[in-house]
Amino acid sequence: MAAVLGISAYYHDAAAALVVGGRVVAAMQEERFSRLKNDPALPRQAAAACLALAGISPGDLDAVVYYENPYAKLERVMTSMARDFPRTFGQFPRAIGSQLGSKLWVLDQLAEAIGVERRKVLFTEHHESHAASAFLTSPYPEAAVLTVDGVGEQATTALWEGRGAALRQLGAIDFPHSLGLLYAAFTAYLGFEVNEGEYKVMGLAAHGAPRFRAEMDRVVRLESDGSFRLEPRFFAHTTERDVGFSPALEALLGPRRPPGRPFDLDANPDDRRAADVAASLQQVTEEALLGLARAARARTKMPALCLAGGVALNAVANARIAREAGFERVFVPPAAGDAGGALGAALIGARDLGDPRPPALATAALGEPFDGGAAADLARALGLTPTAPPDPAAAVAQRIAAGQVVAVCRGRFEWGPRSLGQRSLLADPGRAESRERLNRVVKQREPFRPFAPAVAAAAAAATFAGTPNDMTPFMTTVARVAPARAAALPAVIHVDGTARVQTVTADGAPDLSTILEAVGRETGDPIVLNTSLNGAGEPIVAGPVDALAFFLQHPVDAMLIGDALLERGAP
């Protein structure tokens, strides 16, 4: 029985994951501890928390596995820079300095930071880590696996065949042809922050029309065999530090949208153009992913598909793949991006040491437990008055039914970018004002961004087409809302008639399941609006200090901290 720690770091969203005896014990992102959104730093705190949760010391580890090959990555960066020199002159010192500085020596740094012998620190390949994070946590004994992201060592997209615990690569598309870098360049073009604003682009797309589709065909070419190619002149991946696109893209589509400017889709024609560009980008991305998935189905003949990599967080595209690519089942793990690479690396290390493949991932609650007692003590020290309702779930449900916004902090925090009931803001999905209040006052984010519903799995099919499925427990897909139900759920339905739904079971999210049962008794409908418990630019809440800071700084009506309840204005 091996104990293996997986690590991702030094790009974005650093994380640690622990697998013991072939069982996933813990998986946590560094941002939850450092409180720096998408923190890329070596995940010292996350690693320590994983070990503490398992009750083991660094000396008990059989291996620490880094999620990519730092030597191959250095080679690709240097080759790209040299090929485009002298246009890369401005980027060269920063890029090479980064690789020759921390990233090249990451294995030695891990040994020192975690406290293990250097011989125990290994690495795997970037896209293999992604593949393992999806396939080895899926419920499928066999599957095709697609990994699609910005870029690993050299590959940006790879096809795998998964059987049992084994993964065999069947093909790849290499840098600079990348759907992840395509979406990132347009994220910057539309005025959002790369590696953070991609969700915003996807939400904005539903408000636009794909009238720039012909222009997109000049930017990215979709091939008949399912592959794709980017037109290099529209991009500046090696020559531009911040945006990743060239002046040719602005000549094609018009000036970039200024970062930070508030959106007004009704009154500002530039914002309407931005929405149309986003819709065109989303359409070509979906078609590219569909082409890849159909080719994977034709080549592997597998009935199931697993998806991973940052692009696999595009829930709208995932829904189209599930409907149209020819697979019977599709799975996307809760942390499909770089954080998930830490879990994939740990699973590969455990497998290679002889441990069995783990059971299918049943829950995303893989983080540090919430200490409700410590939170209540801290609340009292801050002059707040926590109460102890006899039935905490019923107390939350009553307040949601009355139109209040309630924060919930219970159990282990979630793995991945979605709050799934352990660190959530909950509200009534039947009140449009819930959406407006959360967007404008509580979360202070763009008004076009949608909120998601969480629904008891047994009741999901009556409202959301095709649910539950293998992706809905982790909120990695969207579903069309039954027309007869749309008017009853205005706060959680996007303008395109879909919702990024979470189906909830007692096994997967027990605390949220209990709340939904209570909401069902109050309203007759076991559905809530569920969004992440964080403010603008903040990571999701992790522990008591974060929770109390959020409560004091954001105008929610109540917060459940363990079994205690805080209420705004309580004596």
N, C-alpha and C positions, 0 to 999 in steps of 0.2 A: 504494500500500500504506500504510494508515493504522495508527498506534499509538494505541490508545484505552484509557484507564484508567477503570474503573467503580468507584464508591464507594457504600457504604451506611453510614450512621452516625446516631447521636443518637436511636435508640430502643432497640434491643438487637442484639447480635451484629453489630457493625460489621465491614466487610470491604472488601477491594480486589481487583479482578480486571483482568487485562491481556489485551487482544486485539490481535494484530499481524497485519496482512495477512489478516484474517478467520479467524485461527487462535487458539484459546484457549491462551495461553502459561502463565498462572499465575492462581491464585485462592486467597486466604488470608484467614482471620479474624484480627482484631486480638487476640483473646483468647490466641492461641497465642504471641504475643510479650509481651504485657503481663502474662500469667498471671492475669488477672481474668476469671472465668467470664462469658460473654455480654457482654463489654466493649462498651459502646455508643459509646465515644469515637471521635473522628476517627481513622481508621486510618492514622496516620503510618507506623508500623513495617511494617504489612502492605503499604502502597503502596510504600515504599522497597524491601522485599524482592522485590516483583513486578518492579520496574524493574531491580534488581540481577541477578535471575535471567535476565532477557532481555538484559542487557548494554547497556541504554539509559539515557539521562539524562532528566530532566524536560523538557529542551528538545526532545527528540525526539518528545514526545507531540503528536499532532494534536488531541486533545480529552481532557478529563476530564469524565465524565458522572455526575452525582448521580442517585440512584435514585428520586427523587420530586420533586414540585413544592413547595418550601417555602412559597411564597406562598399556594397553594391550601390547604395544610395549616393555615396560620395562620388563614385565613378560616373553615375548618370548626371549628377549636377555639374561636375567638372567638364564632362564631354559636351553638355548642352551649352555651357558658358563659352567654351572654346569655339564651338561651331559657329556661334552667333557673334563672336568678337569682331570688330570693336563695339558693336551696338550694345553689348552686355557690360560695357566698361563701368557704368554707374552701379550696376547690381553686383558685379563680380566680388568686390571686397566683402560685402555683407553676406552673400550666399556662401562663398568659400570659407569665410571666417566662421560662419555658423556650423558648417559641416566639419571643419578641422578643429573647431573648439569643442563644444559640449557633445555634439552628436557622434563624432568618430570614436570618442572615448566613453560612450555611454555604458558599455559593458563593465568597464572598470569602475565607473561611478556607481553603478548599481551594486556591485559587490561591496563597495565601501559604505554606501548609504543604507543598505539593508542589513549588512553585517554577515555576509556569507563569503565563503571562499570563492576566489575568482573562477576556479575550475567548474563551479556549479552554475555559472552564468552563461546562458546559451542564447541563441537567436534563431528565429525562423524567418520565413519570407512574408512580406506585408500582405499580399493577397491570399496566401495560404492561411494566415491568421484570420482574415475576414471570412474565408470559406469555412473554417472550423467553427467560428463563432456562430454561424448560422446552421450548418449541417449537423454538427455534433450536439446542438441543443434542440434540434427539431424533433418532431415525432416520427420521422420517416427513416426506415431502415435503408432505403435507397432513394437517391434524388439527383437531379441536375442542380448545379450550384453556379450562380452568377455573382461575381464580385465586381462592383462598379464604383469607382471613386475618382478623386483628383489624379493622384499618381502615387505608386509605391516606390519600389526600387527603380523599375522601368515600366512595368505594366500599369495601365489605367483601368483595364477591363480584363476579366479572365473567366473562362468556362471550366468547370470542374465536374467530375463524376464522383459522387459519393456512394460508397457501399460499406455497410457496417460501420467501422471506425476509420476506414481508409478514404483518402481523397486523392484523385488523380487528375492533374491538369490536362485539359484537352486543347486549349488554345488561348491566345491573349491578343490584346491590342495594346500597343506601347505608346508612351509619351512621344509627341505632344498631342496625340489624338485622344481626347478625354472629355467625357460628358460632365464629369465633376468640375473640370476647369472651364468648360463652356458655361455651366450654370454659375460658377463663381465669377467669371468675367462679367456676365450680365447682371449679377447681383450688385457688383460695384457700379456698373453702368447705370443702374436704376437707383443708385444713391444709398444702398444698404451696405452694412459691414459684411465682408466675406467671412465665411464659416459661422455666421450668426444670422444673417439676413435672408438666407435661402428659403426659410419657412415663410418669410414675408412675401417674397416673390411668388411663391406658390399660392398664397392667399390672394395676392393682388391679381393674379392671372384670371381668376374666376370673374373679376369685374371688367375684363377687357374682351376684345374680339381679336382673333389671330390675323389681323389684316396685314401683318408684316411677314406672313409665311413665305412668300416668294423671296424676300430678302434673307430669311433664315436658310433657305436652300443654297444661298451663296456662301453662308457662313459655315454650315455643316452639311456634308453630303452623306446621305443614307444609301448604302449599297444593297444590291439584291441578295447578297449572301447573309444579311443581317448585321454586317459590320458598318462602320462609319468613319469619316475622315473630316477633320477640321481644316478650314482654309487658313493657313498660317498668317496671312497678311492682316487678318482682323484681330490677332492676338499679340500679346507682348509678355509671355510668361517668363522669359529670361531677361527682358530689357526694362520692364516697368515694375517698380517696387510694390505699388499699392493696388493697382486696378486690374492688371492682367489683360486689358484690351488696348488696341492701337487706335490712332486717329482715324484709320480706315473704317472702323465700326461706327464712329460718330458721323463720318461722311455718308455712310449708308443709311443710318437710322435717325440721324439728328443728334443734337447735343445731349450729353449725359445729364441725368437729373441731379441737381445739386444735393449732396448729402445733408441730412438734417432738416430739410425744408418740410413743414407740415403738409400732409396730403389734403387735397380738396378735389375729389374726382368729379364733382358736379360742376364746379365753376372754373377749374383751371385746365385748359386744353393740353398743356404739357403733361399734367398728371394723367389725363385720359390717354394720351399717347403712350405714357409709361405703362399703363395697364394693358394696352394693346400689344406692346412689345413683350410684356410678361406673358400674356396669353399665347403669343407666337412662340416664345421660348418653351413654354410648358408643352405646347402641342408637339414641337419637334423632339423634345426630350422623351415624351411618352412614345412617340413613333420609333425613336431609336431604341428604347428599351424593349418595346414590343418586338422589333426586329431581332434583337439579341435573344429574347426569350423564345421566339418561334424557332430560331435556328438551334437553340439549345434543345428544344423538344424534338426537333427533327433528327438531331445528331445522336442524342442519348436514348431516345425512346422512353425516358423515365416518366412516370405518371405525376411526380411531384417536383417542385422547384423551390430552392432556398435562395434568398437574395441577401447580400450584405455589401458593405461599403457605404460611404456617405450618401451616394445617389439613391440607395435603397430606402432612405428616409422620406422619399417623395411618395407620400401616401396615395395621391391621386393616380400617379403612374402605376403603383402597385395594384390598385383596384382594376385598372385596365388590363394589366398582365393576367390577373386572376380570371377575368372574364374572357379574354380574347386570345391568349397565347397557346391554349390547347392543353394546359396542365389541369389535372383533377384537383390538386391542392397546392397552395403556395404558403410559404412561411418566411417572415422577416422578423428577426429577433429585436428585442426592445432597444438595444444599443447597437445599431447597425454600423455606426461610424467608427472613428478611430478609437474611441473608448472601448468598443467591442473587441478590437484587436487584442487587448490585454487578455480577455477571456479566451479568445481563440488560441493565443500563444500558450496559455496555461493548459488548455485541453490537449493541444498537440504534445506538449511536454509530458503530460500525464500518460497519454496514449503510448508515446515512445518509451516510457519507462515500464510499460506492461499493464497499466491500469485499464479497466473496462470503460467503454463509452458510457457517459452519464445518462440518467433518465432524461426524458424530454423536459425542457424548462417549463415549470408550472407557474412560476411567479417571477415578477421583476423585483420583489422586495428582498434585495440582496445586500443592502447597505447596513449602516450602523443603526442599532435600535434607538428609538426615542425614549429618553428617560423622563417619564411623566412626573415622577416625584421631584426630580431636580428642577424641572420646569416650573412646577407649582411653587417650590421654595423660592426660586428666582423671581417669580411673579409677585409674591408677597413682599420680597425685599425691595421691589420696585414700586410698592404702594398699590399694587393691583389686588383684587379679591377673587381668587379662583373659588368656584363652588364645585360640589360633588353631586351631580344629578344621579338619581338612582338608576337611570337607564340612559347612558351617554348618547347612544345612537338615536333614541327617541327624542332627546333634547335637541340634537342637531336637526333631525327631520322636521320637528315642529317649527324651528326657526327658518329653515329653508322654505317650508310651505307658507310661512308668513311673509316671504319676500326678502329675507335677510341673506347676506353673504357670510358664510361660515368657513373659517379655515380649519383644517384637520391635520394634526400631527400625532400619528400613532404608528407603532411598529417600526420596521426597518425601512429606511428610505429607498427609493426606487433606483434601479439600474437603467441608465439611458436618459434621454432628454424629456421624457413625458412623466408627468405626475399621474399616478394610477391609483390614488386613494390613500397613500401613506403620508404624503405632503401635498395636499390639494386645497384649492379654493372651490367650494361647492355653492351652487345657487339654483334657483328655480328655473328650469329650462322653458317654462311656459310664459315667462315675462320678458318681453323685449327689453325692458328697462334694466334687467339683469346684465345683459350684454353691454348696453351703453354705459352703465355705471362701472363695470369691471374694466372696460377698455379705456374710458376717459379719466376716471377718478382713481381707481385702485391700481391698475397695472400701467396706466399712462402710455398706451401704445396706439398704433395706427388704427383708425376706426374701421378699416376694411378687413381686419383680421378676425377670423371666426373663432368660436369656442366649440368645445367638443362635448358630446353627451356621454355619460356613463350609464349603462342600463344593466339590469339583472339579466344574465345570459338566457334564462328560461323565457323571458318576456321580449327578447330582442327582435325575433322574427316578425312580430306583429307590426313593428314600426320601421325596421331597417332591413332592406332587401339583402338576402344572402348571408345573414348573420344568424348565429355566431359562426366564425370560421377560424382558421389557425392564426390569423393576424389580429383579429379584433381584441383578444385579451391584452395586447400590448399597444393598441392604438396605432398600428402601422399601416392602416388602409382606410379607405372611406367607403361609405355605403349610401345608396340612394334612399331617401326618406319616402315612405308610402304617402302618396298625395293626400289621402284622407287624414293623415296625422300631422301634416306640415303646419297647419294653423295652430296646433296645440303646442308647438315647440319652437317658437320664433327665435329664442336666444341661442339655439345650437344648430341651426340649419344655415349653411352657406348659401350664397346667392345662386349657386348652380344646382341647388336642391339636394346636396349631399351633406354628410356629416362624418367627421373622423371619429367613429364610434369606438367606445371601449365596452366590451361585454364582460360582465363581472360574475365570478363564481366564488363560493366560500373558500375553495382551495387556493385560488389565485390571489384574491384580495379580500381576506376575511372581514376586516374592519369596514371597508366600503360596502361589502355585501350586506352586512348587518344594517348599515345606514340606509341602503336602498330598500331593504325589507321594511324599515320603519317609514321611509318616504312613501312606499306603496300603501301602507296602512293609512297614512295621512291624506294622500291625494288620489289614490287608486292607480298611480302610474309610477313604477319603480325606476325613474329616470331622474338624473340630476345633471346640471352643467358642471363639468369638472375641468379645471384649469390649474396650471402649475402654481405652487405657493412661492412666488417670488415677485419682486418689483422690477421695474424697468432696469435692464442692464445687470441684474443680480442673478447669481446661481439660485437654484431651488434650495429652500430651507433644508438644513440637515438636523441640527441639534437644538437644545433649549434656548441657547443664546440667540441663535438666528431667528427662532420662532418668536421670541419676545420682542426682538428688535423689529421684526416685521409688524407685529401687532401694534406697537407703539407708533410706527411710522406710516401705516397705511390704514385707511378708514374702512376696515371690515367690521361687521357687527359683532362677531363672536369668534372664538378660537377654542377648539378642543385640544388640550395638551394632555395626552394620555387619557385618563378618565376624568380630568378636571375641565371645567368650562370657564373661560374668561368672556366677559361681555362688555361692550363699549358703554361707558357711562355707569358701570356698576359701582356701588359704594365701596 
